[in-house]
Amino acid sequence: MPLQALVFPILPGKTEAFKQFTRELSGARKAEHAASRKRLGVKQEIVFLQQSPMGDMAVVVSDGDKDFAQFAQAVAMSKDPFDVYFAKMVKEIHGYDISQPPPGPPPEKVFDYRG
């Protein structure tokens, strides 16, 4: 993925499940997550929880070899148990079926400051 930032709404009542999921990614499933991302060409992935009047959101900043649509397609086609688990959790927490094309256009970079 070239450097990208994406925002995914967290379904109502799923914020604790989101937090638990991210704890698993950096804890019990850390090695599986790292292997998946290496296999998929992801070099860096940072996830933020943003609370807003519109509801809680996951803000994902990633950098790698594929854009988000290519990454999502690779995860959706994967038979790797971790990737299957990841897709299931994304659907459960965000309501997003990763096997479908991403909704709307990709993010548009409108400003880039580097000091």
C-alpha positions in Angstrom: 0.0 0.0 0.0 1.3 3.4 -0.7 1.0 5.5 2.5 -2.8 5.7 3.1 -5.2 6.7 5.8 -8.6 5.0 5.9 -11.6 5.5 8.3 -13.9 2.7 9.2 -17.0 3.3 11.3 -17.3 1.0 14.3 -20.8 -0.5 14.6 -22.8 0.7 17.6 -22.0 -1.4 20.6 -18.8 -2.9 19.0 -16.2 -0.5 20.5 -15.1 -3.0 23.2 -14.9 -5.8 20.6 -12.7 -3.5 18.5 -10.4 -2.8 21.4 -10.2 -6.5 22.2 -9.5 -7.3 18.6 -6.6 -4.8 18.5 -5.2 -6.1 21.7 -5.2 -9.6 20.2 -3.3 -8.3 17.1 -0.6 -6.9 19.4 -0.8 -9.8 21.9 -1.9 -13.4 21.3 -2.1 -13.1 17.5 0.9 -10.8 17.1 3.0 -13.4 15.2 0.1 -14.4 12.9 -0.7 -10.7 12.2 3.0 -10.0 11.4 3.2 -13.0 9.1 0.0 -12.0 7.3 1.2 -8.4 6.8 4.6 -9.5 5.6 3.0 -11.9 3.1 0.7 -9.1 1.9 3.5 -6.5 1.5 2.4 -4.2 4.4 5.4 -2.4 5.9 3.6 -0.4 8.6 0.1 -0.4 10.0 -1.1 2.0 12.7 -4.7 2.0 14.1 -6.3 4.8 16.0 -9.7 4.8 17.8 -11.4 8.1 17.1 -14.5 9.0 19.1 -16.8 11.5 17.4 -20.3 12.8 17.5 -21.0 10.6 14.5 -19.9 7.5 16.4 -16.6 5.7 17.0 -14.3 5.2 14.1 -11.1 3.2 13.4 -8.5 5.3 11.6 -6.0 3.0 9.9 -2.7 4.4 8.5 -0.8 1.9 6.5 2.2 1.8 4.1 3.1 -1.1 1.8 3.1 -2.5 -1.7 -0.6 -2.5 -2.4 -3.4 0.0 -2.3 -6.4 -0.7 -0.1 -8.5 -2.4 -2.8 -5.6 -4.7 -3.7 -5.0 -5.5 0.0 -8.6 -6.2 0.7 -8.8 -8.5 -2.4 -5.7 -10.4 -1.2 -7.2 -10.9 2.3 -10.6 -11.9 0.9 -9.0 -14.5 -1.4 -6.6 -15.9 1.2 -7.2 -19.2 2.8 -4.7 -18.5 5.6 -6.6 -19.0 8.9 -5.5 -15.6 10.3 -6.7 -13.8 7.1 -10.0 -15.6 7.4 -10.3 -14.6 11.1 -9.3 -11.0 10.2 -12.0 -10.7 7.5 -14.6 -12.1 9.9 -13.7 -9.6 12.6 -13.8 -6.7 10.2 -17.3 -7.7 9.1 -18.4 -8.2 12.8 -17.0 -4.9 14.1 -17.2 -2.6 11.1 -20.0 -4.2 9.0 -17.6 -4.2 6.1 -17.4 -7.3 3.9 -13.8 -7.3 2.8 -14.6 -9.6 -0.1 -16.6 -6.8 -1.8 -15.1 -3.9 -3.5 -14.4 -1.0 -1.2 -17.3 1.5 -1.0 -16.7 4.8 -2.7 -13.5 6.2 -4.2 -10.1 5.7 -2.5 -8.9 8.4 -0.1 -7.7 11.5 -1.8 -4.5 13.1 -0.4 -5.1 16.8 -0.2 -2.2 18.0 1.9 1.3 16.6 2.8 3.6 18.3 5.1 7.0 16.8 5.9 9.4 18.7 8.1 
